[in-house]
């Protein structure tokens, strides 16, 4: 990142990284519905504990947990075929455009007006992300990073480290907006501070997390405080 590209206010982050599902878009219930169907296909039940464990996971990690719950041996796990089925079912659920989370559009506009570079950082696979970007607006972001484009998705740190590399900013000068335990853990492991807006599951506290009930009313001072 060149000096000219940095925010004029040194208190503000050099870049803001946005999670997508559950943070910008209210898509988690749609993903959950498809995972329930996947579990049923395998002859098992999507218990509340299993559901919670898959929240915010990459598709491969979520599928692995369902395979394990269904006692499917490794040799019988058709990741490629089952993921393709999941992608098609998810895209069917997203027909017409998914709903926004409260305050998300205004929060995006706030950061854009401050000339802070934004990156979409999502565990969702590229094929689905590209469809959802038609709702969010691809032009809002300097780049996007998906879970199937890094060594391992959230909760591993690779996806956030990659985002920082792409904007040329040190991780400690970046701020993430997240909703899930997996996403929050990825920010912590990558050395990125985060604003946590839980959508479905409580996120356990860490010193690098700042908590909000929603994105409604988010201000630049809030971003600065979360980075401090």
MDAnalysis code that builds the backbone (N, CA, C; Angstrom):
import MDAnalysis as mda
import numpy as np

u = mda.Universe.empty(684, n_residues=228, atom_resindex=np.repeat(np.arange(228), 3), trajectory=True)
u.add_TopologyAttr("name", ["N", "CA", "C"] * 228)
u.add_TopologyAttr("resid", np.arange(1, 229))
u.add_TopologyAttr("resname", ["UNK", "UNK", "UNK", "UNK", "UNK", "UNK", "UNK", "UNK", "UNK", "UNK", "UNK", "UNK", "UNK", "UNK", "UNK", "UNK", "UNK", "UNK", "UNK", "UNK", "UNK", "UNK", "UNK", "UNK", "UNK", "UNK", "UNK", "UNK", "UNK", "UNK", "UNK", "UNK", "UNK", "UNK", "UNK", "UNK", "UNK", "UNK", "UNK", "UNK", "UNK", "UNK", "UNK", "UNK", "UNK", "UNK", "UNK", "UNK", "UNK", "UNK", "UNK", "UNK", "UNK", "UNK", "UNK", "UNK", "UNK", "UNK", "UNK", "UNK", "UNK", "UNK", "UNK", "UNK", "UNK", "UNK", "UNK", "UNK", "UNK", "UNK", "UNK", "UNK", "UNK", "UNK", "UNK", "UNK", "UNK", "UNK", "UNK", "UNK", "UNK", "UNK", "UNK", "UNK", "UNK", "UNK", "UNK", "UNK", "UNK", "UNK", "UNK", "UNK", "UNK", "UNK", "UNK", "UNK", "UNK", "UNK", "UNK", "UNK", "UNK", "UNK", "UNK", "UNK", "UNK", "UNK", "UNK", "UNK", "UNK", "UNK", "UNK", "UNK", "UNK", "UNK", "UNK", "UNK", "UNK", "UNK", "UNK", "UNK", "UNK", "UNK", "UNK", "UNK", "UNK", "UNK", "UNK", "UNK", "UNK", "UNK", "UNK", "UNK", "UNK", "UNK", "UNK", "UNK", "UNK", "UNK", "UNK", "UNK", "UNK", "UNK", "UNK", "UNK", "UNK", "UNK", "UNK", "UNK", "UNK", "UNK", "UNK", "UNK", "UNK", "UNK", "UNK", "UNK", "UNK", "UNK", "UNK", "UNK", "UNK", "UNK", "UNK", "UNK", "UNK", "UNK", "UNK", "UNK", "UNK", "UNK", "UNK", "UNK", "UNK", "UNK", "UNK", "UNK", "UNK", "UNK", "UNK", "UNK", "UNK", "UNK", "UNK", "UNK", "UNK", "UNK", "UNK", "UNK", "UNK", "UNK", "UNK", "UNK", "UNK", "UNK", "UNK", "UNK", "UNK", "UNK", "UNK", "UNK", "UNK", "UNK", "UNK", "UNK", "UNK", "UNK", "UNK", "UNK", "UNK", "UNK", "UNK", "UNK", "UNK", "UNK", "UNK", "UNK", "UNK", "UNK", "UNK", "UNK", "UNK", "UNK", "UNK", "UNK", "UNK", "UNK", "UNK", "UNK"])
u.atoms.positions = np.array([
    [0.850, -1.195, 0.000],
    [0.000, 0.000, 0.000],
    [0.882, 1.239, 0.000],
    [0.646, 2.139, -0.936],
    [1.436, 3.362, -1.010],
    [0.986, 4.345, 0.048],
    [1.867, 5.306, 0.440],
    [1.467, 6.303, 1.424],
    [0.224, 7.064, 1.003],
    [0.070, 7.321, -0.311],
    [-1.086, 8.078, -0.780],
    [-2.393, 7.314, -0.559],
    [-2.296, 5.971, -0.494],
    [-3.507, 5.162, -0.373],
    [-3.961, 4.997, 1.069],
    [-3.115, 5.388, 2.008],
    [-3.474, 5.237, 3.409],
    [-4.514, 6.275, 3.804],
    [-5.392, 5.943, 4.772],
    [-6.364, 6.922, 5.250],
    [-5.667, 8.165, 5.775],
    [-6.262, 9.334, 5.551],
    [-5.670, 10.581, 6.022],
    [-5.609, 10.616, 7.540],
    [-6.557, 10.000, 8.206],
    [-6.588, 9.934, 9.659],
    [-5.800, 8.701, 10.099],
    [-4.655, 8.914, 10.746],
    [-3.781, 7.805, 11.130],
    [-4.425, 6.877, 12.150],
    [-5.500, 7.323, 12.782],
    [-6.187, 6.459, 13.745],
    [-6.957, 5.345, 13.045],
    [-7.270, 5.556, 11.786],
    [-8.111, 4.609, 11.050],
    [-7.281, 3.465, 10.472],
    [-7.897, 2.325, 10.226],
    [-7.163, 1.188, 9.659],
    [-6.699, 1.463, 8.235],
    [-5.619, 0.784, 7.847],
    [-5.144, 0.880, 6.465],
    [-6.071, 0.142, 5.508],
    [-6.792, -0.830, 6.015],
    [-7.747, -1.588, 5.197],
    [-8.794, -2.204, 6.114],
    [-9.988, -2.394, 5.574],
    [-11.066, -3.067, 6.308],
    [-11.437, -4.334, 5.545],
    [-11.444, -5.443, 6.262],
    [-11.757, -6.749, 5.688],
    [-13.156, -7.166, 6.134],
    [-14.017, -7.437, 5.171],
    [-15.405, -7.788, 5.469],
    [-15.655, -9.275, 5.271],
    [-16.163, -9.929, 6.311],
    [-16.756, -11.247, 6.134],
    [-18.077, -11.058, 5.379],
    [-18.571, -12.122, 4.762],
    [-19.792, -11.989, 3.967],
    [-21.004, -12.632, 4.651],
    [-21.005, -13.962, 4.781],
    [-22.174, -14.670, 5.311],
    [-22.368, -14.377, 6.794],
    [-23.514, -13.800, 7.123],
    [-23.820, -13.487, 8.507],
    [-23.338, -12.131, 8.964],
    [-22.464, -11.504, 8.167],
    [-21.948, -10.171, 8.510],
    [-22.555, -9.121, 7.591],
    [-22.350, -9.281, 6.286],
    [-22.958, -8.375, 5.313],
    [-24.325, -8.885, 4.860],
    [-24.412, -10.173, 4.622],
    [-25.652, -10.769, 4.115],
    [-26.206, -11.774, 5.118],
    [-27.515, -11.849, 5.199],
    [-28.176, -12.765, 6.129],
    [-28.364, -14.118, 5.451],
    [-27.241, -14.752, 5.139],
    [-27.253, -15.997, 4.373],
    [-27.080, -17.241, 5.237],
    [-26.703, -17.083, 6.497],
    [-26.446, -18.255, 7.336],
    [-27.649, -19.204, 7.404],
    [-28.901, -18.697, 7.528],
    [-30.040, -19.632, 7.551],
    [-30.171, -20.438, 6.260],
    [-29.773, -19.842, 5.129],
    [-29.858, -20.550, 3.855],
    [-28.806, -21.653, 3.779],
    [-27.579, -21.337, 4.239],
    [-26.528, -22.355, 4.299],
    [-26.943, -23.486, 5.237],
    [-27.536, -23.122, 6.371],
    [-27.954, -24.132, 7.341],
    [-28.987, -25.076, 6.728],
    [-29.920, -24.529, 5.970],
    [-30.945, -25.358, 5.330],
    [-30.316, -26.384, 4.398],
    [-29.317, -25.954, 3.630],
    [-28.655, -26.868, 2.700],
    [-27.856, -27.924, 3.459],
    [-27.203, -27.533, 4.551],
    [-26.452, -28.504, 5.348],
    [-27.380, -29.530, 5.995],
    [-28.572, -29.090, 6.405],
    [-29.560, -30.028, 6.945],
    [-29.924, -31.057, 5.878],
    [-30.142, -30.597, 4.650],
    [-30.458, -31.504, 3.549],
    [-29.295, -32.464, 3.289],
    [-28.072, -31.937, 3.375],
    [-26.887, -32.776, 3.152],
    [-26.803, -33.866, 4.215],
    [-27.037, -33.493, 5.471],
    [-27.016, -34.482, 6.551],
    [-28.076, -35.556, 6.316],
    [-29.257, -35.148, 5.874],
    [-30.332, -36.106, 5.610],
    [-29.953, -37.053, 4.475],
    [-29.265, -36.526, 3.457],
    [-28.798, -37.371, 2.348],
    [-27.864, -38.469, 2.850],
    [-27.123, -38.145, 3.917],
    [-26.168, -39.099, 4.472],
    [-26.784, -39.956, 5.573],
    [-28.073, -39.726, 5.849],
    [-28.763, -40.534, 6.833],
    [-28.504, -40.156, 8.268],
    [-28.146, -38.893, 8.503],
    [-27.915, -38.446, 9.869],
    [-28.709, -37.178, 10.147],
    [-28.671, -36.741, 11.392],
    [-29.443, -35.574, 11.816],
    [-28.519, -34.386, 12.050],
    [-28.953, -33.208, 11.635],
    [-28.210, -31.981, 11.907],
    [-28.597, -31.498, 13.309],
    [-27.871, -31.965, 14.304],
    [-28.145, -31.549, 15.677],
    [-27.714, -30.102, 15.871],
    [-28.160, -29.496, 16.949],
    [-27.767, -28.113, 17.222],
    [-26.265, -28.014, 17.433],
    [-25.666, -29.022, 18.073],
    [-24.219, -29.007, 18.297],
    [-23.464, -29.105, 16.975],
    [-23.940, -29.971, 16.073],
    [-23.296, -30.105, 14.767],
    [-23.459, -28.820, 13.974],
    [-24.637, -28.234, 14.006],
    [-24.873, -26.974, 13.297],
    [-23.923, -25.896, 13.789],
    [-23.826, -25.756, 15.109],
    [-22.963, -24.717, 15.670],
    [-21.508, -24.932, 15.272],
    [-21.088, -26.186, 15.198],
    [-19.686, -26.476, 14.869],
    [-19.352, -26.143, 13.425],
    [-20.368, -26.096, 12.546],
    [-20.127, -25.794, 11.132],
    [-20.268, -24.312, 10.805],
    [-20.757, -23.522, 11.746],
    [-21.025, -22.112, 11.480],
    [-19.742, -21.364, 11.114],
    [-19.755, -20.714, 9.949],
    [-18.601, -19.944, 9.513],
    [-17.492, -20.765, 8.899],
    [-17.686, -22.089, 8.795],
    [-16.660, -22.964, 8.228],
    [-16.623, -22.865, 6.709],
    [-15.507, -23.294, 6.138],
    [-15.465, -23.490, 4.694],
    [-16.364, -24.671, 4.355],
    [-16.732, -24.796, 3.083],
    [-17.620, -25.892, 2.693],
    [-16.973, -27.246, 2.976],
    [-15.673, -27.360, 2.714],
    [-14.980, -28.632, 2.941],
    [-14.966, -28.985, 4.423],
    [-14.678, -28.006, 5.272],
    [-14.658, -28.272, 6.716],
    [-16.051, -28.643, 7.224],
    [-17.071, -27.923, 6.746],
    [-18.441, -28.233, 7.162],
    [-18.843, -29.629, 6.697],
    [-18.514, -29.963, 5.454],
    [-18.839, -31.287, 4.934],
    [-18.131, -32.378, 5.727],
    [-16.869, -32.128, 6.082],
    [-16.105, -33.113, 6.849],
    [-16.786, -33.423, 8.174],
    [-17.284, -32.390, 8.842],
    [-17.950, -32.596, 10.130],
    [-19.253, -33.375, 9.970],
    [-19.962, -33.129, 8.876],
    [-21.199, -33.880, 8.635],
    [-20.875, -35.330, 8.263],
    [-19.836, -35.524, 7.432],
    [-19.401, -36.889, 7.118],
    [-19.078, -37.655, 8.400],
    [-18.336, -37.000, 9.297],
    [-17.940, -37.659, 10.546],
    [-19.160, -37.998, 11.395],
    [-20.119, -37.067, 11.461],
    [-21.334, -37.318, 12.244],
    [-22.129, -38.484, 11.667],
    [-22.080, -38.622, 10.337],
    [-22.808, -39.704, 9.665],
    [-21.999, -40.996, 9.595],
    [-20.783, -40.967, 10.169],
    [-19.900, -42.144, 10.188],
    [-19.561, -42.628, 8.781],
    [-19.401, -41.681, 7.861],
    [-19.003, -42.024, 6.492],
    [-17.489, -42.212, 6.472],
    [-16.986, -43.378, 6.078],
    [-15.533, -43.589, 6.042],
    [-14.875, -42.669, 5.022],
    [-13.610, -42.374, 5.244],
    [-12.907, -41.441, 4.357],
    [-12.976, -41.888, 2.903],
    [-12.877, -43.178, 2.677],
    [-12.901, -43.690, 1.300],
    [-14.248, -43.460, 0.621],
    [-15.299, -43.252, 1.410],
    [-16.631, -43.067, 0.842],
    [-17.075, -41.625, 0.757],
    [-16.179, -40.689, 1.034],
    [-16.540, -39.272, 1.042],
    [-16.302, -38.647, -0.332],
    [-17.367, -38.284, -0.989],
    [-17.289, -37.699, -2.339],
    [-17.315, -36.175, -2.230],
    [-16.189, -35.596, -1.820],
    [-16.142, -34.152, -1.623],
    [-16.495, -33.390, -2.897],
    [-15.930, -33.808, -4.011],
    [-16.156, -33.081, -5.266],
    [-17.622, -33.125, -5.679],
    [-18.198, -34.304, -5.691],
    [-19.587, -34.431, -6.107],
    [-20.555, -33.791, -5.137],
    [-20.315, -33.981, -3.846],
    [-21.222, -33.415, -2.846],
    [-21.100, -31.896, -2.774],
    [-19.884, -31.383, -2.972],
    [-19.739, -29.930, -2.963],
    [-20.461, -29.311, -4.154],
    [-20.396, -29.968, -5.305],
    [-21.106, -29.461, -6.480],
    [-22.612, -29.460, -6.225],
    [-23.113, -30.509, -5.577],
    [-24.534, -30.545, -5.216],
    [-24.872, -29.395, -4.283],
    [-24.020, -29.159, -3.278],
    [-24.265, -28.079, -2.325],
    [-24.267, -26.719, -3.012],
    [-23.320, -26.510, -3.916],
    [-23.251, -25.234, -4.636],
    [-24.556, -24.977, -5.375],
    [-25.054, -25.975, -6.082],
    [-26.290, -25.790, -6.838],
    [-27.480, -25.522, -5.922],
    [-27.547, -26.225, -4.789],
    [-28.645, -25.998, -3.850],
    [-28.557, -24.608, -3.230],
    [-27.344, -24.186, -2.904],
    [-27.160, -22.852, -2.318],
    [-27.565, -21.779, -3.315],
    [-27.138, -21.924, -4.556],
    [-27.485, -20.930, -5.573],
    [-28.994, -20.865, -5.781],
    [-29.665, -21.995, -5.681],
    [-31.131, -21.992, -5.771],
    [-31.740, -21.210, -4.614],
    [-31.165, -21.354, -3.423],
    [-31.665, -20.634, -2.248],
    [-31.450, -19.130, -2.381],
    [-30.384, -18.740, -3.096],
    [-30.043, -17.325, -3.226],
    [-30.774, -16.634, -4.373],
    [-31.600, -17.360, -5.098],
    [-32.318, -16.762, -6.226],
    [-33.110, -15.550, -5.754],
    [-32.963, -14.455, -6.477],
    [-33.647, -13.219, -6.100],
    [-32.825, -12.319, -5.206],
    [-31.664, -12.827, -4.765],
    [-30.781, -12.005, -3.935],
    [-31.054, -12.194, -2.460],
    [-30.029, -12.487, -1.667],
    [-30.208, -12.675, -0.226],
    [-30.402, -11.344, 0.489],
    [-31.013, -11.352, 1.671],
    [-31.214, -10.102, 2.414],
    [-29.927, -9.608, 3.064],
    [-29.861, -8.291, 3.217],
    [-28.727, -7.668, 3.899],
    [-28.892, -7.778, 5.407],
    [-27.769, -7.788, 6.128],
    [-27.800, -7.659, 7.572],
    [-28.056, -6.190, 7.932],
    [-28.686, -5.917, 9.069],
    [-28.992, -4.531, 9.458],
    [-27.740, -3.656, 9.525],
    [-27.819, -2.506, 8.860],
    [-26.736, -1.536, 8.903],
    [-25.576, -1.814, 7.974],
    [-25.609, -2.940, 7.255],
    [-24.452, -3.336, 6.451],
    [-24.172, -2.370, 5.305],
    [-25.207, -1.955, 4.592],
    [-24.995, -1.054, 3.451],
    [-24.415, 0.274, 3.921],
    [-24.979, 0.840, 4.977],
    [-24.472, 2.113, 5.494],
    [-23.035, 1.964, 5.988],
    [-22.708, 0.823, 6.585],
    [-21.347, 0.605, 7.075],
    [-20.356, 0.534, 5.914],
    [-20.732, -0.149, 4.845],
    [-19.880, -0.187, 3.652],
    [-19.682, 1.208, 3.077],
    [-20.764, 1.966, 3.003],
    [-20.682, 3.323, 2.461],
    [-19.807, 4.220, 3.334],
    [-19.878, 4.031, 4.650],
    [-19.064, 4.812, 5.579],
    [-17.578, 4.599, 5.315],
    [-17.176, 3.347, 5.201],
    [-15.765, 3.032, 4.982],
    [-15.314, 3.517, 3.607],
    [-16.163, 3.350, 2.607],
    [-15.826, 3.814, 1.262],
    [-15.646, 5.323, 1.226],
    [-16.507, 6.062, 1.926],
    [-16.416, 7.524, 1.943],
    [-15.138, 8.005, 2.603],
    [-14.571, 7.177, 3.479],
    [-13.314, 7.526, 4.144],
    [-12.101, 7.104, 3.322],
    [-12.334, 6.577, 2.128],
    [-11.261, 6.135, 1.228],
    [-10.374, 5.063, 1.848],
    [-10.976, 4.191, 2.631],
    [-10.243, 3.067, 3.205],
    [-10.455, 1.854, 2.300],
    [-9.383, 1.248, 1.792],
    [-9.545, 0.073, 0.933],
    [-10.289, -1.048, 1.659],
    [-11.165, -1.724, 0.933],
    [-11.946, -2.816, 1.510],
    [-11.708, -4.105, 0.726],
    [-11.649, -5.211, 1.460],
    [-11.494, -6.535, 0.863],
    [-12.599, -7.433, 1.405],
    [-13.252, -8.176, 0.527],
    [-14.213, -9.188, 0.955],
    [-13.430, -10.458, 1.255],
    [-13.546, -10.954, 2.487],
    [-12.774, -12.115, 2.937],
    [-13.763, -13.163, 3.438],
    [-14.027, -14.170, 2.627],
    [-15.113, -15.105, 2.927],
    [-14.686, -16.553, 2.758],
    [-15.191, -17.412, 3.623],
    [-14.955, -18.847, 3.479],
    [-15.755, -19.450, 2.331],
    [-16.725, -18.724, 1.823],
    [-17.567, -19.228, 0.736],
    [-16.745, -19.422, -0.531],
    [-17.037, -20.488, -1.264],
    [-16.284, -20.777, -2.477],
    [-16.517, -19.704, -3.538],
    [-15.547, -19.570, -4.445],
    [-15.563, -18.497, -5.447],
    [-16.826, -18.528, -6.301],
    [-17.266, -19.704, -6.705],
    [-18.426, -19.803, -7.597],
    [-19.660, -19.152, -6.988],
    [-19.867, -19.362, -5.698],
    [-21.020, -18.774, -5.013],
    [-20.772, -17.301, -4.711],
    [-19.553, -16.975, -4.298],
    [-19.221, -15.582, -3.970],
    [-19.462, -14.663, -5.155],
    [-19.076, -15.103, -6.340],
    [-19.253, -14.258, -7.522],
    [-20.726, -13.949, -7.774],
    [-21.601, -14.887, -7.456],
    [-23.039, -14.634, -7.601],
    [-23.498, -13.608, -6.568],
    [-23.053, -13.760, -5.326],
    [-23.475, -12.859, -4.256],
    [-22.894, -11.459, -4.417],
    [-21.773, -11.350, -5.104],
    [-21.204, -10.025, -5.359],
    [-22.105, -9.178, -6.248],
    [-23.005, -9.827, -6.973],
    [-23.978, -9.072, -7.760],
    [-24.922, -8.308, -6.844],
    [-25.157, -8.833, -5.644],
    [-25.975, -8.138, -4.647],
    [-25.158, -7.114, -3.882],
    [-23.983, -7.507, -3.427],
    [-23.159, -6.625, -2.588],
    [-22.565, -5.482, -3.394],
    [-22.084, -5.794, -4.597],
    [-21.410, -4.803, -5.427],
    [-19.915, -5.065, -5.468],
    [-19.461, -5.700, -6.529],
    [-18.045, -6.038, -6.681],
    [-17.164, -4.797, -6.631],
    [-17.717, -3.680, -7.130],
    [-16.935, -2.440, -7.219],
    [-16.593, -1.853, -5.858],
    [-17.220, -2.332, -4.811],
    [-16.924, -1.810, -3.472],
    [-15.535, -2.217, -2.981],
    [-15.004, -3.308, -3.518],
    [-13.806, -3.912, -2.960],
    [-12.619, -3.804, -3.908],
    [-11.432, -3.622, -3.320],
    [-10.230, -3.611, -4.149],
    [-9.909, -5.026, -4.619],
    [-10.318, -6.018, -3.842],
    [-10.155, -7.414, -4.232],
    [-11.013, -8.276, -3.308],
    [-11.098, -9.554, -3.614],
    [-11.847, -10.500, -2.783],
    [-11.008, -11.763, -2.613],
    [-11.154, -12.411, -1.460],
    [-10.441, -13.662, -1.194],
    [-11.453, -14.684, -0.693],
    [-11.450, -15.875, -1.300],
    [-12.416, -16.918, -0.951],
    [-11.730, -18.107, -0.287],
    [-12.523, -18.881, 0.428],
    [-11.984, -19.999, 1.185],
    [-11.339, -21.073, 0.341],
    [-11.762, -21.210, -0.922],
    [-11.163, -22.223, -1.787],
    [-9.959, -21.691, -2.554],
    [-9.470, -20.509, -2.164],
    [-8.310, -19.916, -2.831],
    [-7.094, -19.830, -1.910],
    [-7.207, -20.382, -0.716],
    [-6.096, -20.375, 0.237],
    [-5.866, -21.795, 0.743],
    [-4.740, -21.975, 1.427],
    [-4.360, -23.302, 1.919],
    [-5.427, -23.908, 2.817],
    [-5.988, -23.093, 3.696],
    [-7.058, -23.539, 4.596],
    [-7.888, -22.323, 4.964],
    [-9.210, -22.504, 5.014],
    [-10.090, -21.384, 5.335],
    [-10.136, -21.092, 6.827],
    [-11.001, -20.167, 7.186],
    [-11.210, -19.851, 8.594],
    [-11.651, -21.130, 9.322],
    [-11.162, -21.396, 10.525],
    [-10.499, -20.505, 11.480],
    [-8.993, -20.359, 11.328],
    [-8.405, -20.967, 10.292],
    [-6.972, -20.776, 10.062],
    [-6.723, -19.340, 9.588],
    [-5.506, -18.819, 9.770],
    [-5.242, -17.397, 9.487],
    [-4.947, -17.062, 8.035],
    [-4.791, -18.086, 7.169],
    [-4.267, -17.843, 5.822],
    [-5.070, -16.814, 5.033],
    [-6.380, -16.858, 5.148],
    [-7.227, -16.000, 4.318],
    [-7.046, -14.528, 4.677],
    [-6.843, -14.231, 5.960],
    [-6.631, -12.842, 6.370],
    [-5.209, -12.384, 6.078],
    [-4.258, -13.273, 6.205],
    [-2.891, -12.912, 5.825],
    [-2.815, -12.614, 4.331],
    [-3.529, -13.397, 3.546],
    [-3.545, -13.168, 2.098],
    [-4.182, -11.822, 1.770],
    [-5.262, -11.477, 2.445],
    [-5.918, -10.186, 2.215],
    [-4.969, -9.037, 2.516],
    [-4.221, -9.145, 3.614],
    [-3.267, -8.093, 3.972],
    [-2.163, -7.981, 2.926],
    [-1.702, -9.117, 2.428],
    [-0.682, -9.106, 1.373],
    [-1.191, -8.392, 0.130],
    [-2.427, -8.653, -0.240],
    [-2.978, -8.094, -1.472],
    [-3.123, -6.581, -1.417],
    [-3.359, -6.027, -0.222],
    [-3.471, -4.566, -0.108],
    [-2.164, -3.940, 0.347],
    [-1.151, -4.774, 0.633],
    [0.154, -4.255, 1.017],
    [0.165, -3.577, 2.368],
    [-0.624, -4.100, 3.303],
    [-0.714, -3.498, 4.634],
    [-0.319, -4.518, 5.692],
    [0.347, -4.087, 6.768],
    [0.640, -5.012, 7.866],
    [-0.650, -5.430, 8.556],
    [-0.698, -6.660, 9.017],
    [-1.943, -7.166, 9.597],
    [-2.400, -6.348, 10.800],
    [-1.457, -5.820, 11.581],
    [-1.872, -5.078, 12.778],
    [-2.498, -3.731, 12.447],
    [-2.389, -3.312, 11.172],
    [-3.004, -2.059, 10.737],
    [-4.316, -2.313, 9.990],
    [-4.764, -3.552, 9.965],
    [-6.014, -3.901, 9.288],
    [-7.094, -4.222, 10.318],
    [-8.337, -4.043, 9.914],
    [-9.477, -4.307, 10.792],
    [-10.479, -5.191, 10.056],
    [-10.915, -6.255, 10.714],
    [-11.897, -7.166, 10.125],
    [-13.253, -6.981, 10.788],
    [-14.299, -7.251, 10.025],
    [-15.666, -7.259, 10.550],
    [-16.168, -8.689, 10.405],
    [-16.490, -9.333, 11.529],
    [-16.821, -10.760, 11.542],
    [-18.047, -11.036, 12.398],
    [-18.593, -12.246, 12.239],
    [-19.764, -12.618, 13.040],
    [-19.639, -13.960, 13.728],
    [-18.752, -14.838, 13.267],
    [-18.742, -16.220, 13.749],
    [-17.488, -16.540, 14.548],
    [-17.546, -17.586, 15.374],
    [-16.345, -18.014, 16.094],
    [-15.193, -18.381, 15.159],
    [-15.493, -19.055, 14.051],
    [-14.435, -19.440, 13.115],
    [-13.777, -18.217, 12.494],
    [-14.590, -17.258, 12.070],
    [-14.045, -16.044, 11.480],
    [-13.252, -15.233, 12.474],
    [-13.781, -15.113, 13.687],
    [-13.075, -14.364, 14.723],
    [-11.735, -15.011, 15.038],
    [-11.717, -16.340, 15.141],
    [-10.472, -17.051, 15.429],
    [-9.439, -16.830, 14.333],
    [-9.889, -16.748, 13.085],
    [-8.971, -16.505, 11.972],
    [-8.323, -15.131, 12.080],
    [-9.102, -14.123, 12.474],
    [-8.518, -12.783, 12.630],
    [-7.473, -12.788, 13.730],
    [-7.785, -13.437, 14.841],
    [-6.856, -13.464, 15.973],
    [-5.549, -14.145, 15.577],
    [-5.661, -15.282, 14.887],
    [-4.473, -16.029, 14.478],
    [-3.627, -15.255, 13.475],
    [-4.277, -14.395, 12.688],
    [-3.566, -13.610, 11.674],
    [-3.020, -12.298, 12.218],
    [-3.364, -11.949, 13.455],
    [-2.910, -10.682, 14.014],
    [-3.706, -9.494, 13.527],
    [-4.970, -9.732, 13.170],
    [-5.863, -8.677, 12.689],
    [-6.907, -8.387, 13.766],
    [-7.035, -7.142, 14.157],
    [-8.087, -6.784, 15.117],
    [-9.448, -6.882, 14.431],
    [-10.497, -7.058, 15.233],
    [-11.805, -7.321, 14.629],
    [-12.937, -6.688, 15.412],
    [-13.930, -6.235, 14.671],
    [-15.230, -5.889, 15.237],
    [-16.118, -7.111, 15.052],
    [-16.660, -7.616, 16.149],
    [-17.474, -8.822, 16.116],
    [-18.941, -8.443, 16.281],
    [-19.744, -8.841, 15.293],
    [-21.193, -8.619, 15.343],
    [-21.848, -9.998, 15.256],
    [-22.004, -10.699, 16.377],
    [-22.502, -12.076, 16.334],
    [-23.869, -12.168, 15.660],
    [-24.021, -13.186, 14.800],
    [-25.299, -13.362, 14.101],
    [-26.097, -14.530, 14.656],
    [-25.441, -15.624, 14.993],
    [-26.172, -16.807, 15.449],
    [-25.533, -17.468, 16.662],
    [-24.215, -17.370, 16.784],
    [-23.494, -18.056, 17.852],
    [-22.626, -17.056, 18.600],
    [-22.580, -17.187, 19.902],
    [-21.754, -16.307, 20.721],
    [-20.275, -16.512, 20.399],
    [-19.534, -15.415, 20.354],
    [-18.091, -15.458, 20.127],
    [-17.395, -15.134, 21.443],
    [-16.542, -16.046, 21.882],
    [-15.860, -15.851, 23.158],
    [-14.898, -14.669, 23.083],
    [-14.794, -13.883, 24.168],
    [-14.005, -12.653, 24.126],
    [-12.500, -12.878, 23.981],
    [-11.877, -11.953, 23.304],
    [-10.418, -11.834, 23.234],
    [-10.088, -10.351, 23.256],
    [-8.849, -10.055, 23.625],
    [-8.442, -8.654, 23.756],
    [-8.484, -7.911, 22.427],
    [-8.368, -8.640, 21.317],
    [-8.336, -7.994, 20.003],
    [-9.719, -7.831, 19.383],
    [-10.764, -8.262, 20.095],
    [-12.128, -8.157, 19.579],
    [-12.850, -6.969, 20.205],
    [-13.620, -6.271, 19.383],
    [-14.562, -5.260, 19.852],
    [-15.955, -5.733, 19.463],
    [-16.883, -5.700, 20.395],
    [-18.210, -6.272, 20.155],
    [-19.260, -5.200, 19.883],
    [-20.165, -5.510, 18.948],
    [-21.319, -4.669, 18.654],
    [-22.543, -5.559, 18.481],
    [-23.701, -5.006, 18.809],
    [-24.945, -5.745, 18.599],
    [-25.319, -5.797, 17.123],
    [-24.960, -4.755, 16.371],
    [-25.237, -4.713, 14.935],
    [-24.317, -3.685, 14.295],
    [-24.392, -3.586, 12.974],
    [-23.619, -2.580, 12.248],
    [-24.343, -1.243, 12.182],
    [-25.560, -1.195, 12.661],
    [-26.337, 0.047, 12.641],
    [-25.622, 1.107, 13.481],
    [-25.418, 2.281, 12.884],
    [-24.808, 3.385, 13.617],
    [-23.299, 3.334, 13.709],
    [-22.658, 2.427, 12.975],
    [-21.196, 2.348, 12.989],
    [-20.588, 3.671, 12.533],
    [-19.524, 4.126, 13.223],
    [-18.862, 5.388, 12.890],
    [-17.370, 5.161, 12.663],
    [-16.720, 6.169, 12.103],
    [-15.269, 6.099, 11.936],
    [-14.570, 6.050, 13.283],
    [-15.118, 6.727, 14.272],
    [-14.548, 6.654, 15.620],
    [-14.592, 5.223, 16.147],
    [-15.645, 4.484, 15.797],
    [-15.734, 3.081, 16.206],
    [-14.613, 2.259, 15.566],
    [-14.319, 2.534, 14.303],
    [-13.232, 1.825, 13.627],
    [-11.899, 2.136, 14.287],
    [-11.681, 3.410, 14.585],
    [-10.428, 3.826, 15.219],
    [-10.272, 3.180, 16.590],
    [-11.357, 3.142, 17.348],
    [-11.302, 2.560, 18.693],
    [-11.012, 1.063, 18.636],
    [-11.564, 0.383, 17.642],
    [-11.343, -1.057, 17.515],
    [-9.906, -1.373, 17.129],
    [-9.262, -0.458, 16.425],
    [-7.877, -0.668, 15.993],
    [-6.883, -0.320, 17.091],
    [-7.282, 0.547, 18.013],
    [-6.354, 1.065, 19.036],
    [-5.908, -0.033, 20.005],
])
